[in-house]
């Protein structure tokens, strides 16, 4: 009997702590012992690693929990009031417990599958017969994948078990490392990744490159309040990288502009009809209850009919309105009956089921234009919407925030971002007012791009010195009070999702999600639970 390497996807059926592969009689297939011998094998393995990290076409494993994190903020409701919300409700309504994690279980488990797989690949590729240049390409990408997994884990759960070697069934003895140690490993991996990817091509088929490593270094430095490092890495990407801001903000999420000039890293998608490679996000968060009679064509081919999760709040819309920010508002939010921005001719009055939609709004960034819908014989599983994970605008905002804390010029960078969407520059502001404006620009620019929950947990209210989320959520939170006194005609009509969103937030525990109880049990209680749970 030989240990057969079946694939990383098959491997994901095992415990994250187990490096043993399914044992089958050898029938000419590749084994773990003889794999990683060719460039193609190493590339295939690395491609699968990247796919497991990004998974744009798998709605449950990573897309759903990432969307649930959006629902846990002031930007989004759960939204779908016609179906069971059990997967999203624990986190989004701050009712989460170690035994009732909803879909937060899957992101924890999935990332450890990927970390284990990355460790195996890195060990095997280091001793493979490839050239150093070839090894650097695939090991550099694998290091980034491992770093990104730990980046999400530490921001969701705090300090987590940290390992950089492949584990076997006898290695279920890992305790939690500190958040500082996890971040240190993330930084080490990203610096090593950038060095190995120094000569790798940029945006070749959307592959990971050194600029993605530097950009993520800028982000994790900001999250740790390492202001000098955040400035250094964001400035490096801005001034040395081959990127530029899209002239048209709407073009960032354009189905015909994959891996555009602003994108540093995108989750890839494809509409090829013989494979399910499309993004699940436009279905998961698409308008629920579309009907052909509401389109000028009266043609069923124009109907996508999504599942209706993660609907924008009126509070987010009001943030755009307060800045007279028409372009980013319409590029981010479409209200019921309003033309889909950029698709006004074919969808002049986008309508959907208000009975199933809490807010009467959908996320425009996740929208599939009518012309693209018509071109697809198969829609579900074939929607060609790449998902930007890191883009240049974030680097400007990172540099602005770092400069604020370092006493540098923060206004110039936020005004570059504002100018792109035809807003007047901010002038004459400083101190807490300037910091709050930087926070606001991040919200308006990066809404629904996976950063809002992490931001409001880490950002400090300049008035209280406490995390911003504490002023938004809880019985006295401004977002909660706004919703309870709101007169919004959509949100206050559909009360099947409670209007008191965020009222259960408890600052003594909800700055992190709990560790899944199953993981604690598997460790023999070596893994300790987060405070308050």
Secondary structure, DSSP 8 states (H G I E B T S, - for coil): -EEB---HHHHTTS-TT-----EE--SS--BTTT-S-SHHHHHHHHHHHHHHHH-TT-IIIIIIHHHHHHHTSTTEE--B-SS--HHHHHHHTT--BTTB-TTHHHHHHHHHHHHHHHHHHHHHHHTSSS-HHHHHHHHHHHHHHHHHHHHHHHHHHSS-----S---TT--------HHHHHHHHHHHHHHHHHHTTTS-TTSTT---HHHHHHHHHHHHHHTT-HHHHHHHHHHHHHHSS----SSGGGGG-TT-TT-TTEEEEE-----TTS--S-SHHHHTS-SS--GGGSTT--GGG-------SEE-HHHHHHHHHTT-HHHHHHHEEETTS--TT-TTT-SS----GGGBSSSEEEGGG---HHHHHT-S--TT-----EEEEEHHHHHHHHHHHHHHHTS--HHHHHHHHHHTT-----S--HHHHHHHHHHHHHHHHTTSS-HHHHHHH-B-TTTSSBHHHHHSSTT-HHHHHHHH---TTTTT--SS-S-TTTT--TTTTTS----HHHHHHTTT-S---TT-
